[in-house]
Amino acid sequence: MGRCIYGGIYDPDSHLSDSHGFRTDVISALRELSVPVIRYPGGNFTATYHWQDGIGPRSSRPSRPSLAWAGYESNAFGTDEFMLWCEKVGAQPFLCLNFGTGTLDEALAWLEYCNSDQNTYHANLRRQNGREKPWGVKYWALGNEVWGPWQVEQMSKEAYATKAYQWAKALKLLDPSIELVLCGETGYSSWDVYVLKECVRWSLHDLGGSTTASLIAMHSIHIYTGSEEHFPNVTAPLSAERAIEMAAGFIDLARIENGVPHTIPRQTICFDEWNVWMPDRAPGEQGAEERYTLSDALAVGVWLNVLVRQSKYIGMATIAQNVNVIAPLLTTAEGLVKQTTWWPLWLFSRYMRGHLLAVNVRCPEYEGPTQPEWIRGTVATPFLDVSATINEDKIVSMVVVNIHDSRDFETPLEGVTAGDVQIYHVTGESSKVGNTQEKTEVKVDESRWDGKGPFIFRKHSIYMLRWQT
């Protein structure tokens, strides 16, 4: 899609690329985030992607139409390139299987190619292509958004549940160590309820007699948010909070009704597409290159707070995408632009580690219209959105997003240890400013505070406070 791969992470004609054609500035930036996992090849693109087109000598790889985004795929970048690139980034690969034009034989062959150390055809094909050791891909998704009318081979929930369960059995027979991700919808739909009920179940026969294994490890949900109006934009991610809670409840319901033993690890949520995206502003078929504002950075801050607050239910969360396409990074011929949304990701990735801390927040609430409308009356929309963690060194990291566009809040902070409090502050002149190659309007400023008295959270700002307990 757009310039995510070609011209983004892979650009062999750039003077900034290494001998493999990988943009080294993109690799360095993603290493700053300590990215744990990266999903490939998509996305809607997955429904017509055939992995065997992207292996072997580039001169023999076919170009194919890309039906999802009105372009074409050269296949110059394929499985082995992606795996090598993940190694350079320091991330685990997460592969999404083709549930559109793909077959179970094709999926099994891909798994064998990536993970098998046996003397079998596709494992030997990998060796022939230059990789002796298996790539060891742990995470595999059973299709992408197959419920959507935009999908090639859109499926009913009944047809999908049957197919996903049968594919899961076969894939786990080939490699019992992998973790499979079920294709959900938003987390609050009848699709989610049905496929969880049909697929989160337990059978000794299906699992080779194991009482501790499960075919399905995670349930995927996708939500994008965005509005031209500031307050609906920054409160929209709170819809994901309720979605996570509901999906977690549906997982419990399936386990209870299907009699899944407590010895089977509880399935978690894989939030493998989330972000601020307005398709009218950045159409997918035109590359979806968003130019993010401070308001969008605040929304991403709220998104990340939601994911931290609901972390007990989440096995994985992957922002879509990492470069150029609705992304925090934009590549140019001369380097990188770190968009406004880069900075909350950077803060959370570096410091929000360890265990969740409960936080009691009392502040005024935004009471205007929301997008989606159902947020109003379903979840609270406070002007100060907060999450906190404590790491193994007993350092507390607390993020406070002041979503108000014109008001500061002077707030007593009970529980903060007086002394040396490190402050990280993300803001700009207005909620509408953004970053360009020529000028950085939004970035992180660092300062110190003695922890005494109330703290002032300035308008349209993200704060991270860190202190030793």
N, C-alpha and C positions, 0 to 999 in steps of 0.2 A: 504494500500500500504506500503510495507516494514515495518519499525519499527516506524511508526508515532504513531499508537495507542498502539499496543502490544510491550512493551519494550521501549516505548517513554513516552506517557502521562499516560499509564496504565501498571503497572508492579507489581502485587501483591506479587511477590517473592523477591522484592528488599527491602533492609533495609532502603532505602530512601523513601519508599511509606507509605501513611497513611492507616487508617483502611479500606478505600474504594479501596485500590490498586493504588491510584493516586500518581505519583511521585511528592513529595512536592518541589523538586528543580526546576522542570519544571514549576509548578504553580507559585513559587516565581519569576522566571525569567519573565514569561509572565505578571505577575502583575506589574513588573518594566516598561513594555511597555504600561501599561494602555490599553490593547487590547480591543476595543469596541465590536467586533463581530467576531465569528469564524464559519466557514462553515463546514458542516458535512452531509452525510458521505463521500462525494467526489463530483466531480471527476468521472473518468470512472467507478469506482467501483459501482457507484450509479445505473447503468443500469441493474444490476441483484440483487440489494439489496432489501430485503423484511423486513421492519422494525419490523414486528411482530415476526420474528425469534429472535430478541434481547431484548425481554421483559420477565418479569416473572422470576421464579426460574432458575438459571443458569444450574442446573442439567437437565432441560427439554428443553434447547435451542439447536437447531440443528446446526451442522457444515455444511457449504455449500461451494462448489467450488467458487472461485473468478475468473471469466473468464477474467477480465480486466488485471490482473497482475500475472496469472499463479500460484496462491496460493490457500488458503482456508480461510474462515472466521469462527471463532469459535463462534461468537456472544456473547462471554463473556462480551463484552462492547457494550452496545446498547443505546437506546434512553434515558432511565432514568439516566444511568451513565453519558452520555454526558451532559445532562441538569444539573445534580448536579456538574459536573466538571466545566461547564461554570460559575455556581454561585460562585465557589471557585476562579476562575480566575478573575471574575468580568466582564465577557463578555456576550453579547447577542448571543443566538444561531441562526444560519442561516441554514435551512434544504433544501436539494436538493432532489426533487422528482424523482422517478424511471420512466423515460419515455421510458425504454427499455422493460423489462418484467413486469413492473408494470401496474396497472389499476387505473382508476379514483376512483373506490370504495376504493381501498387500500389507495390512497392519501387522500381522504376525511376521512377515518378512522384514519389516522395518525394525521391529523389536529384536529379531534375531541378528540383524545387521549391527545394531547398536550395542547389544548386551551379551551375545553368546560368545563363549570361549571354546565351543565345540568344533569338531571337524565337519561342519555343515555348509551348505551352499552359500547362504548369505553372510555367514561369519567369515567364510573364506573370501567372499567378494570384498568385504571390508579390508581384509588383509591385503588382497590384491590392489586395493586403492590406497595402500600405504599406512594403514593403522592395524598393528598387530594386537594390541591390547583393546578389549572392549571399552566402549565409551561409558557404559554403566549409567544409563538414563533411568532415573528413579521414578519420575512423574510423567504420567501419560493421561491425556484427556480424551474422553469418549465423545468426540465431536464438539462442535461450537455452535451455539445458538440455533440448533436445528429446528427449534420451534418457530423461527422467524419467517415471515412471508418473503423476505429478501434472500432467503437461502436457496441454493441449488439443492434439490431433494429435501425440501421442507417436510417435516414429519409430524404426525399426530403424537400426542403424549403416549398413547397406547402402543403405537408402532415403535417409538423410540425406546420405551422401557423394555420391550421384548428384545430388541436388537442389542441394546447396551448390555443387558444382563448376559446374553449369550456370548457377545464379544469378550466381556469381562472374564467369563469362565475360561475361554480359550487362551487369552493373553496371560492369565495367572497360571495356567498349566505350563506355558512355555517359560515363564519367569515369575515364580511366586514372590520375588522380592520387590516387585514394582508396586507403586501406589497409583490407583486408578481414580480419575476424577469424573464424576457424573455431570452431565450437562443439565444445569438448572436454568431458570429464567431470571427473575428479579429477586427471588427469595420470598415474595408475597403473592404468588400466583397459584392457580389450580394445577399448572404444569409441575411446579415444585412439589406440591403435595403428592401428586400421583406418582411421579417417577421415583420419589423417595420411598413411597409405600411399596412399590413393585421391586425396587432394586436394593434397598437396604434391608436385606433379609439374610437368613442363615440356613445353610444346608450342609450337612456332613458330606454328602456326595459331591457337591460342587466344590468343596474346599478340601477334598482328600482326607476327610476325617478330622481336620483340625478344629479345635474348640477355642482357638485364640486368633484365628485369621479372619479376614473379611475381604470380599471381592471389591467393595467400594470403600475408599479411604476418605474421599472428600466430595462435596457437592458444590458445583460452580454456580455463582450468581454474577450478573453484570448490571451495573447502573452507571449512567453518565448524568451529570448535572450541569446546569448553566442557565443564566438569564442575563439580559442586557441591563436589568434593574439590579442595583447593588444588593439590597437586602434579600430578595428572593435568590440571588446568586449565592450568597454566603450562608444562607440557611438551608439550601437545597440538599447538601450532603447529609443532613440529619435524617433524610428519608432512608438512607442506608443503615442508620442505626436501628430503626424499626425493622427493616428488611432482614438484617442479621438475626435479630431476636426471633422473628417469625420463622425464618428458615431453621434456626436451631431448635425451635419447638417442633417443627415438622419432622426433623431428624429424630427427636425423642419419640414423637408419636409413631413413626414407622418402626422404631426399635421395640417399643412397647407392644404394638399390635401384632408385630411379626415374631415376638418372642425371642428377640436377639439376646443371647446370654451376656451377662455383665463382663464375662471374660473377653469379649470382643471389644477392642478399643472403640470408643465413641467416634463416629464420623464427624468431621469438621467441615467448615465452609471454606471454599476456595474462591476468594473474590478476585478472579483473574482478569477482569476488566473493570476498572474504575477510573474516573478522571472528571475534570471539567471539560466539556465539549459542547459547542453549539454548532451543529451541522449547517445551519443557515449562514453562519459566520465563516466557517471553515469546512466546505463540502468535502466529503470523503473522496468523491470521484475526481476532485481537483487537488488531492494530496493532503487535505485536512491539516494544513500548517497554521495552527492557531498562533496568534500574537497575544500573549497573555498579559493581563493587567494586574495591578496590586489587588483589586477585588478578587480576581481569580486565585491569586496566591493565598489570600485569606480563606477562600473556599477550600483550597487544598489543605491548609492548616486545619480546618474543621474536619475535612475528610480523614486526615491522619489521626486527629483526636478521637474520632469515632472508632477507627480501627484499633487504636490502643485500648479504648474503654471496653470494646467488645472482644478483646483478644482471646478470651477463654474459649470462644466459639470458632476462632479462625485458625485454620491450618496454614493458609497462604493468602497473600494479597499482592497482586501485581498491577502496577499502574500501566495503562495503555496510552501511549507507548513510550519508548525511552529517548528517541531522537527524531526530530523533524516533524513527525506525524503526531498531532496533539501532544506535544512533548515538552519537557523542561529544557531540552537542549536543541539548539538549531545550529547546523553546520553551514559555514560559508567557505569560500575558496581559501580564506586566510586563517580560519580558526573557528571557535565556538562562541555562540551567544548563550549565556546562561539566563534563561527567562525568569520572570518573577516567581514562577512555581518551583523553580530549582531550589530556592532557599529554604522553604519549609521541609522539602524532601531531604536536603542536606542536614538540617538540624536533627530531624527525627532519626535519620539513618545513623548519624554519629553518636547520638546521646540517649535516645529513648530505648534503653536496653534494660533487661532484668525483669522485675516483677511489677505488676500493676498496683498502684496505690489508690485507695478510695479518696475522693475529694468532695467536700461539701461546698457547693457554690450558692451564694445568695446575691442576686443582682437583678436589675430590671430586665424585662423581656421584650423582645420585638413582637409586636402584635398585629403587624400588617399582613398583606397577602403573601403567600408562599408558592413555590413551584417545586414539586407538584402541590396542588391545593390541599391534598389530604394531610399534609404535615400539620396544618393548623387544626388543633383539636386532638391530634394524635401524639405528637411529641413536643416537648418544651423547646423554645427558641430563645435562650438567654443571650444577652449582648456579650457576655463573657463565656466563651466555650473553653473547657479546661480538661486536661488529662495529666497524669503524673505517673512516674515509675521510680523504682529504686534499684540500683545495680548491685553487683556482688561486693563492690567497695563501699557500699552504704551511702552512695551519692544519690540524692534525689534530683530528678529532672522534671520540672513542671512547665507545661506549655499553656499559655493563656492567649487566646485569640480574641481581641476586642473587635467585633464585627461592626461596631457603630461607626458611621461615616463622619460624624461631627462632634462626638462627645468623648471626653476622657472619663475614666472611672478611678477615683481614689479609694483604695480597697485595703482594709486590714487583712493581713495574711497570718492567720493562726497556724502554728506548727512549723514556721520557718525559723531555723536556727540563726540567732543573731550572730553576726560576724562577717565572714567573707562570702557574699553571694555573687556568683557570676551571672551576668545578664547578657543575653543575645536578643537583639531587637531587629525585626524586619518591618520596614514601612517605606513610605514615599510621600511626596507632596500631596497627592490625592489618590483616591481609589482607582482612578482611570489611567495612571501612568504605567508604562511598561519599559522593558529593556530592549535596546537595539545594539547593533555592532558599534555604533558611534557613541552611545551614552547609556550608562547603567543608572537607572532611576531607583531601582529596588535592590537592596543587598542586605547583608547581615552586619550590624554594628555591635561591637562588644564593649561592655563596661562592667563596673563593680558597684555593689550596694552593701551597706553594713547590716541589712536585715532589720533595722529598727524603724518602728512606726509604720504607717500605711504606705502602700506602693501605688504609684499612679500608672495605670495602663492607658497609654495614649490612644487616640482614635485610630481607626483602620491600621491596626498593628498586630504582629505576632511577637510574643515574648516567650523566651525560655529562661527560667530561673533555675540555677543549679547550686546546690549546697551540700556540704558534708554533714551527715547526722552523727 
